[in-house]
């Protein structure tokens, strides 16, 4: 999306529509999961969990969001537009919420740019900041999963065929994305020529109508990536810090199923094995065009984590894992968005009240 498009916040209708769509997927998923299960057995397993480990899982997710806030704070400081950390934390929560309720996490960045604009951060600065954060996150996620997969090749053989297909799909999509970004960084003119040529070809065979509109959007997107490349080349130390913070961020996310494992009183599986399993699951479902990867995440967990949880515990374990890593954070980040919107609206009203008397006085002096 271009900077102009990113400035536009999602309308209430779109937000409600996204929430309803996600709700339908979640309801269908849980119906299919629970229809042949005994609720009594599930609740009995849930009553036996150790709460301190559940709290540690929640702290990991709060740390996950906080790491993004640290990265936003660091980049904004480098861009000579320092922002208080609490505001950066707000932007991180906003991004999590809107990414969670929209397909392919498409709503997160536009919402963040909108709230940053409300705090007098220029669209160019916020777009560059979030671009760097996203690029580094994608790179770390792929490298993390690739490293874990190479060191735990047994998972590929033990997982279901469906999950293996998703793994390949996830790697292909993310590698293509990173390859595109790399091409833009080093050969932006070539990328423009290729994409524009493809657009005109699609126009000739009548698959694309408004060529100029798409050229403008693609050109603006490539220009944004080029600016990101300039920032990366000029601020290598900052990028290293962002990279390390992102490694910590992703590790905290992947630690959640390990604490769920300990919450059931289980032992014997090494930490690195759980991290590897979660990294493979994440890369498999992250690129699916579903809000919050709903349905795929639950099914993937049941498929791959059955290696570590007994049949009677795998469904309760999935419920706790998903509750900690997704639903709890959606509720928290949603509450942050509501508070942010209320404060923003109140601030706008105060500005109107402040300017209203001045406007009246000016009119009065002009017409005595």
C-alpha positions in Angstrom: 0.0 0.0 0.0 1.1 3.5 -0.7 1.6 6.1 2.1 -1.6 7.9 1.1 -3.6 4.7 1.3 -2.0 3.8 4.6 -3.2 7.1 6.1 -6.8 6.0 5.8 -8.0 4.0 8.9 -10.2 1.0 8.5 -13.9 2.0 8.7 -16.1 0.6 11.5 -18.0 -1.5 8.9 -14.7 -3.1 7.8 -13.6 -3.8 11.4 -17.0 -5.3 12.3 -16.9 -7.3 9.0 -13.4 -8.6 9.8 -14.4 -9.5 13.3 -17.5 -11.4 12.1 -15.5 -13.2 9.5 -12.9 -14.2 12.0 -15.7 -15.2 14.5 -17.3 -17.5 11.9 -13.9 -19.2 11.1 -13.2 -19.7 14.8 -16.7 -21.0 15.6 -16.5 -23.5 12.7 -13.0 -24.6 13.8 -14.1 -25.2 17.4 -17.2 -27.0 16.4 -15.2 -29.4 14.3 -12.7 -29.8 17.2 -15.2 -30.4 19.9 -18.0 -32.3 18.2 -16.5 -35.7 19.0 -14.8 -34.8 22.3 -15.9 -35.1 25.9 -16.2 -31.7 27.5 -15.9 -33.3 31.0 -12.5 -34.8 30.1 -11.3 -31.5 28.6 -12.2 -29.6 31.7 -10.7 -32.2 33.9 -7.4 -31.8 32.1 -7.6 -28.0 32.2 -8.2 -28.0 36.0 -4.9 -29.8 36.5 -2.6 -27.1 34.8 -0.1 -25.2 36.8 -1.0 -21.5 36.7 2.5 -20.0 37.2 3.5 -21.5 33.8 0.4 -20.0 32.2 1.4 -16.6 33.6 4.9 -17.0 32.2 3.3 -17.7 28.8 1.3 -14.5 29.0 4.5 -12.6 30.0 6.2 -14.0 26.9 3.4 -12.6 24.7 3.6 -9.2 26.4 7.3 -9.3 25.8 6.6 -10.2 22.2 4.6 -7.0 21.7 7.1 -5.0 23.7 10.0 -6.0 21.4 8.2 -4.5 18.5 7.7 -1.3 20.5 11.5 -1.3 21.3 12.2 -1.6 17.5 9.8 1.3 16.6 11.3 3.4 19.4 14.8 2.7 18.2 14.1 3.5 14.6 12.1 6.6 15.3 15.0 7.9 17.5 17.4 7.3 14.6 15.1 9.2 12.3 15.4 12.2 14.7 11.7 11.9 15.6 11.9 10.5 19.2 8.7 9.1 20.6 8.0 8.0 24.2 8.2 4.3 24.7 4.6 4.0 25.9 3.4 5.4 22.6 5.5 2.9 20.7 3.9 0.2 22.9 0.5 1.5 21.8 1.5 1.3 18.1 2.7 -2.3 18.7 -0.6 -3.3 20.3 -2.6 -1.6 17.5 -0.6 -3.4 14.9 -1.2 -6.8 16.7 -4.9 -6.2 16.9 -5.6 -5.1 13.3 -3.1 -7.7 11.9 -5.0 -10.4 13.9 -8.5 -9.6 12.6 -7.6 -9.0 8.9 -6.7 -11.6 6.3 -2.9 -11.9 5.7 -2.4 -9.3 8.5 -3.2 -6.6 6.0 -4.7 -4.1 8.4 -1.9 -3.8 10.9 0.4 -1.4 9.2 -2.2 1.0 8.0 -3.7 1.3 11.5 -0.3 1.9 13.0 0.4 4.7 10.4 -3.0 6.2 11.2 -2.3 6.4 15.0 1.3 7.6 14.5 -0.1 10.4 12.3 -2.5 11.3 15.1 0.6 11.7 17.3 2.2 14.1 14.7 4.6 11.6 13.3 4.9 12.1 9.5 3.6 9.4 7.2 7.0 9.1 5.5 8.7 8.5 8.9 6.1 6.0 10.2 6.0 4.2 6.9 9.8 3.8 6.8 9.9 2.7 10.4 7.2 0.0 10.0 8.8 -1.1 6.7 12.1 -1.8 8.4 10.4 -3.6 11.3 8.4 -5.8 8.9 11.3 -6.6 6.6 13.5 -7.6 9.5 10.7 -9.7 11.1 10.1 -11.6 7.9 13.8 -12.3 7.5 14.3 -13.5 11.1 11.2 -15.7 10.9 12.4 -17.4 7.8 16.0 -17.8 9.0 14.8 -19.1 12.4 12.5 -21.7 10.8 15.1 -22.7 8.2 17.7 -23.2 10.9 15.3 -25.2 13.1 14.1 -27.3 10.2 17.6 -28.3 9.1 18.5 -29.3 12.7 15.2 -31.2 13.2 14.5 -32.9 9.9 12.7 -35.7 11.7 9.7 -33.3 12.1 9.2 -33.1 8.4 8.8 -36.9 8.2 6.6 -37.2 11.2 4.2 -34.4 10.3 1.0 -34.9 8.3 1.0 -34.5 4.5 -1.2 -31.4 4.8 1.2 -29.7 7.2 4.1 -30.5 5.0 2.3 -28.8 2.1 1.7 -25.8 4.3 5.4 -25.7 5.3 6.5 -25.7 1.7 3.9 -23.0 0.9 5.0 -20.8 3.8 8.7 -21.1 2.9 8.0 -20.3 -0.8 5.8 -17.3 -0.1 8.2 -15.8 2.5 11.4 -16.5 0.4 9.7 -14.9 -2.6 8.8 -11.9 -0.5 12.4 -11.5 0.8 13.7 -12.0 -2.7 11.5 -9.3 -4.0 12.6 -6.9 -1.3 16.3 -7.7 -2.0 15.7 -7.1 -5.7 14.1 -3.8 -5.0 17.0 -2.8 -2.7 19.7 -3.6 -5.3 17.9 -3.3 -8.7 14.8 -1.1 -8.2 14.8 0.1 -11.8 14.9 -3.4 -13.2 12.1 -4.4 -10.8 10.0 -1.5 -12.0 10.6 -2.4 -15.7 9.6 -6.0 -15.1 6.5 -5.2 -13.1 5.3 -2.5 -15.5 6.0 -4.8 -18.4 3.9 -7.5 -16.8 1.1 -5.0 -16.1 1.0 -4.0 -19.7 0.9 -7.6 -20.8 -2.0 -8.3 -18.5 -3.7 -5.2 -19.9 -3.3 -6.4 -23.5 -5.0 -9.7 -22.6 -7.7 -7.8 -20.7 -7.0 -9.1 -17.2 -6.1 -5.6 -15.9 -8.0 -2.5 -16.9 -6.6 0.5 -14.9 -2.9 0.2 -15.8 -2.0 3.7 -14.7 -3.5 3.2 -11.2 -1.5 0.0 -10.6 1.6 1.6 -12.0 1.3 4.4 -9.6 0.7 2.1 -6.6 3.6 -0.2 -7.6 5.9 2.8 -8.2 5.1 4.2 -4.8 5.6 0.9 -3.1 9.0 0.4 -4.8 10.0 3.9 -3.8 9.2 3.2 -0.2 11.3 0.0 -0.2 14.2 2.0 -1.8 14.0 4.5 1.1 14.1 1.6 3.5 17.1 0.2 1.7 18.9 3.6 2.1 18.1 3.6 5.8 19.4 0.1 6.2 22.7 0.9 4.5 23.2 4.1 6.5 22.3 2.7 9.9 23.7 -0.8 10.0 24.3 -0.7 13.8 20.6 0.1 14.4 19.5 -2.7 12.0 21.7 -5.1 14.0 19.9 -4.0 17.2 16.5 -4.4 15.5 17.6 -7.8 14.3 18.6 -9.0 17.7 15.4 -7.6 19.3 13.4 -9.4 16.7 15.2 -12.7 17.4 14.2 -12.2 21.1 10.7 -11.3 20.0 10.2 -14.4 17.9 11.8 -16.6 20.6 9.3 -15.3 23.2 6.5 -16.2 20.9 7.8 -19.7 20.4 8.4 -20.2 24.1 4.6 -20.2 24.8 4.0 -23.9 23.9 6.9 -24.9 26.1 5.3 -23.2 29.1 2.0 -24.9 28.2 4.0 -28.2 28.1 5.4 -27.5 31.6 1.9 -26.4 32.8 0.6 -30.0 32.3 3.5 -31.3 34.4 5.2 -32.9 31.4 9.0 -33.3 31.0 11.6 -35.0 28.8 11.3 -32.9 25.7 14.2 -30.4 25.2 13.4 -26.7 24.9 15.0 -26.4 21.5 12.7 -29.2 20.2 9.6 -27.2 21.2 11.1 -24.0 19.7 11.8 -25.9 16.4 8.3 -27.3 16.3 6.6 -23.9 16.9 8.9 -22.2 14.3 7.9 -24.8 11.7 4.2 -24.4 12.5 4.4 -20.6 12.3 6.1 -20.6 8.9 3.5 -23.0 7.7 0.4 -20.9 8.6 1.7 -17.4 8.6 1.1 -16.7 4.9 -2.4 -18.0 4.7 -5.0 -15.4 3.8 -7.0 -15.9 7.1 -7.4 -13.5 10.0 -5.0 -14.6 12.7 -4.4 -17.9 10.7 -7.6 -19.1 12.4 -8.4 -22.7 11.8 -5.0 -23.5 10.3 -3.1 -22.7 13.6 -5.4 -24.9 15.7 -5.3 -27.8 13.2 -1.5 -27.5 12.8 -0.9 -27.5 16.5 -3.0 -30.7 16.9 -1.1 -32.3 14.0 2.5 -31.5 15.0 2.4 -31.2 18.8 0.8 -34.6 19.3 4.4 -35.7 19.3 4.8 -34.3 22.8 1.3 -34.4 24.3 -0.8 -37.5 25.1 -4.0 -37.8 23.2 -6.1 -36.8 26.2 -4.0 -33.6 26.6 -3.4 -32.4 23.1 -6.7 -30.6 22.7 -6.6 -28.9 26.1 -3.0 -27.9 25.4 -4.0 -26.4 22.1 -6.8 -24.4 23.8 -4.4 -22.9 26.4 -1.6 -22.2 23.8 -4.1 -20.5 21.4 -5.7 -18.7 24.3 -2.3 -17.3 25.5 -0.7 -16.6 22.1 -3.7 -15.2 20.3 -7.1 -14.6 22.0 -5.7 -13.0 25.2 -3.6 -10.6 23.2 -6.4 -9.8 20.8 -8.5 -8.8 23.8 -5.7 -6.8 25.4 -4.7 -5.1 22.2 -8.4 -4.5 21.3 -8.8 -2.7 24.7 -5.7 -0.6 23.9 -7.2 0.4 20.6 -10.5 1.4 22.2 -8.6 3.6 24.8 -6.4 5.1 22.0 -9.4 5.9 19.9 -11.3 7.5 22.8 -8.3 9.6 23.7 -7.7 10.6 20.1 -11.4 11.7 19.8 -11.2 13.6 23.0 -8.0 15.4 21.8 -9.7 16.3 18.5 -12.7 17.7 20.4 -10.4 19.8 22.6 -8.7 21.2 19.5 -12.0 22.2 18.0 -13.0 23.9 21.3 -9.7 25.7 21.4 -10.0 27.1 17.9 -13.7 27.9 18.0 -13.5 31.1 20.1 -10.6 32.4 18.0 -12.7 31.9 14.9 -15.6 33.7 16.5 -13.4 36.6 17.5 -11.9 36.9 14.1 -15.4 37.0 12.5 -16.5 39.6 15.1 -13.7 41.9 14.3 -14.3 41.6 10.6 -17.9 42.5 10.9 -18.4 45.0 13.8 
